[in-house]
Amino acid sequence: MALSTDAIASIRTKGIIGERYVRISQGAEEEYLTAGEEIEETESAINIEDLVSKYIFSPSNKD
């Protein structure tokens, strides 16, 4: 499978706290990566624990 030069690699999690995997999203470019080239666009993993703690301890959630 050929990857376009604007493909995006992102870290995803199966379920809420499941194992992590790399997801490759094909771009729209008609040029493709060749051997040795790298995907430039990436997205970081979402840390569920951080999101929950931000919600719990946010000022708007305090009585």
Long-range contacts (C-beta under 8 A, 24 or more apart in sequence): 2-32, 2-33, 3-32, 3-33, 3-39, 4-28, 4-29, 4-30, 4-31, 4-32, 4-33, 5-29, 5-31, 5-32, 5-33, 5-37, 6-41, 7-33, 7-39, 7-41, 8-39, 8-41, 8-42, 8-43, 9-39, 9-41, 9-42, 9-43, 10-42, 10-43, 10-44, 10-45, 11-43, 11-44, 11-45, 12-45, 13-45, 13-46, 13-48, 16-48, 17-48, 20-45
